[in-house]
Amino acid sequence: MTTKQVHVLVFKDPESEQWAVECLEYGVASQGDSLEHALEMIKEAVQLHLEDRDEKDLDYYQPVEGTPEIHTITIDAPSLLHR
């Protein structure tokens, strides 16, 4: 088995106090009660995601070059989203 580095986006939800985390390369998400727990959970989730794939499905990998940045943008959205 080989190792691979991936990028994860992590943030703490202020309402639930849960840490949300998403793997950018594979689009897998998880959460945890602490930052450390969330990182453990996403590692496990990505590894399980990859175990469930056969070789032809493993080419779903979106490489992230460089350092990811977070930006806030404004979009036009249906009024249902403004609750």
Order of alpha helices (4+ residues) and beta strands (2+ residues): beta-beta-beta-alpha
